[in-house]
Structure formats: structure tokens, C-alpha cells
Amino acid sequence: MTAENADLEKIRSDFARGMMLASGSDDPRLERAFELVPRELFVGAPPWRVIDVRNSAEETTADPRRLYDNVLIALDEEKGINNGEPALHAAWIGAVAPKPGETVSHVGAGTGYYSAILGVLVLPDGAVHAFEIEPALAERARRNLAAFPDIEVVKGDATALPLPASDIIYVNAGVVAPPAAWLRALEPGGRLIFPWRPTHEVALSLLVTRRKGGFEAKQLMPSWFIPCVGAGRVERTAKLPGREEAGRTRSVWPIEDKEPDATATAIIGEVWFSSEPVAA
């Protein structure tokens, strides 16, 4: 092993430890997953365009060590598509807590980096279905994930294609409201996490869990993603939430299953959001 490779392995190990702390999880497998999956294999050939959102800085670099900072890496600058902020994804992955043997639907997989990490966490016997609507990115993901036999890359629109029965639906594109079909695809105890962007002023990470009494909703940290094709624009809406109403949301319901009532914080498309918690 060259000194340069040893240095990069040490940097990746330190990065993984930082992601473990950012995750809020006590599952040591999460740290190991970030350590095992090399980010440089998923972001194309150097030089890379690095976007440091927290410090409002951008640069172009060929130094792979820079990939192990908490920065975005551009995948398609023209369309605003990037590899995602690692600390945010670590927190999301900690929140959905993937377990061995679970099935994950990853919507907006990009070139497959977080699909790979999710794939490691559901080993053995788990599966990841990585949906990517951009053909060029889907093809890159297919090549990048060729060594992961339990990860299937699906080129297409995850709002129109049927999702498999899933323990986790992990959405990396801004959603005005999730399709009712995503809720129905969740197994009992299944978790759906997505960036909820119903209005310009609301940008929340929302964790939805399928309980016996319905779909429990919990707000996490703020999040900003490019819009999800098929779920990122308002077509039919009876009520959009302000920031305060969005913060009071405790459950989500398919309108077909339950009509909106006075507790509604938002009524959008096929679903509505309620301030009423799910019954135990």
C-alpha cells in the first residue's frame, strides 16, 4: 500500500467516525458502511466541483481528500444535481435505522453512493431498489453498483413506477406531497423519509412511519433538495401549510382512506397532513 493510499484510508476512517456522530445512531455498522464505501468511486473522474454550503464556498479540486469533508460534489452542474451532504444523509440513515434483511427503495439515487451505503446496512439478505430518473446518472449508478449484487438500479420515475413492498423508502428529491402509493408500499413498521417542500418557506426532513393506527409523521432537520419529478410541484391542493402549521404535523393520510378533517395542516394531491397523532 502506498503512503498516499494509507493516508486516504485514514482520512476515510476519520470521516466515517464523524458520520457516526452526525447520525445520532448507536449502530456501529453505520460507521463501518461509511468507511467501506469510497466516495471517490461515485463522483466521476477528477477534477471535482466541491460546494461547501455551510461556508458558502465553491472550488474545483483533484484532491480526493477533499471528498471526505462535509461538502457537496456536483454530478450535473447544469441541472443542480449533486452527491449530497454526508452529515445530513448520516442523520437520515440514523433516523431510518436500516436493519439486515430489509428492503429499501431509494428514490433519486444519483450515481449510487448512498444506495451503496444503504446496501451495506441491509446485508445479509436485504435489497436496495435504486430509482433514478436521469438516464445518464442511472447508467453511472449501474456501473458503480455492479459489485453490489443486492442493489438493483431502476431507470425511471419512482412516482409513476410501482415501488416494491419496502421497509424503507429513502427519497433524495424535494416533495410537495408523497404519492399515496408510497405510503401503501410501506411494510408495517416501514419508514419513509423525504424532504418536504410544500411551499417556499417550508423545507423540512419528514420521517413517516407506518404504525398499526396509521402513518406517524415526525419532523427532523431542515433540508433543501431539487424538486422530485412527479412529486415536486403542486397540481391539486386544497390547503398549503405555513411554517407553523407544517411544524404541527403529526400524521399523514391517503385521502382515499380517510377524508381530511379540522386537524388538517395541509391537503395536497392524494394525501393530507394532520396535527393529530396516530392512535397507539
WOGIMO-V854547 format. One record per helix or strand of 2 or more residues. SS is the DSSP state (helix for helix, strand for strand). FROM is the first residue (numbers start at 1). LEN is the number of residues. If there is no record, write none. Layout:
# WOGIMO-V854547
ss=SS from=FROM len=LEN
ss=SS from=FROM len=LEN
This chain:
# WOGIMO-V854547
ss=helix from=3 len=21
ss=helix from=28 len=9
ss=helix from=39 len=3
ss=strand from=48 len=5
ss=helix from=53 len=3
ss=strand from=57 len=5
ss=helix from=64 len=5
ss=strand from=72 len=5
ss=helix from=77 len=3
ss=strand from=81 len=2
ss=helix from=86 len=11
ss=strand from=103 len=5
ss=helix from=113 len=9
ss=strand from=127 len=6
ss=helix from=135 len=10
ss=strand from=151 len=5
ss=strand from=166 len=6
ss=strand from=174 len=2
ss=helix from=180 len=6
ss=strand from=186 len=14
ss=strand from=202 len=10
ss=strand from=214 len=9
ss=strand from=237 len=3
ss=helix from=243 len=5
ss=strand from=251 len=4
ss=strand from=264 len=5
ss=strand from=271 len=4
